[in-house]
Amino acid sequence: MKLLFTGGGTLGSVMPLLAVLEELKLRDPGLDFLWVGTGKGPEKQIVETGGAHFKSIISTKLRRYFDARNFFAPFFIVLAFFQSFFLLRKERPSIVVSAGGFVGLPLIWAAWCQKIPILIHQEDAIPGLANRLAAPFAKKITVTFPKSADAYPKNKTAILGNPVRAEISGYSKQVGAEYFNLSSKLPVLFITGGGTGSDFLNNLLWENLD
């Protein structure tokens, strides 16, 4: 059986699915995994290390503000759809799984045309545009937060939380302190952010260290 996961461009749509992939590999070593992502994103090396074959397709973003690139977006979306359609015909996966991101949207539409079951996962509290456009074609939708379930049809939505890689559970406070060379006599302040938000937080912290 071959499972196709899709996500990329940023790692927000990659990490929860990577956790699922790793768990499925433990449960059934005979499964075959294909990951479809972007050509320039950071996901290729990560998912190949996780044990999936990687292929890329054209990806474009639907920007909900004025941007000259929006004029070319429909062309790239149509091109990505046909690229996805022929990729699915060749690979013949048993299911397509996405956690958002625009690279997965043409794959989901192409999978629906070929009657391949689709599962999407909503990681964030507020559903993104890609998942909202994909939802009508999905056979099953899983969400992290109960509030997110309101945005999707109740008959095919399940509240499951967010998948987490097993290796993260193996760490402890002591291991973290040793790894980062932290003093046991001082309090520790942990600051985290994702995507472009992390750059803002890093700069804000650096400017206010005193």
Helices and strands as residue ranges (DSSP letters): E 2-6, H 15-27, E 32-37, H 43-49, E 53-56, G 68-71, H 73-91, E 95-98, H 105-113, E 118-122, H 129-134, G 135-137, E 140-143, G 146-151, G 154-156, E 157-159, H 166-169, H 173-179, H 195-207
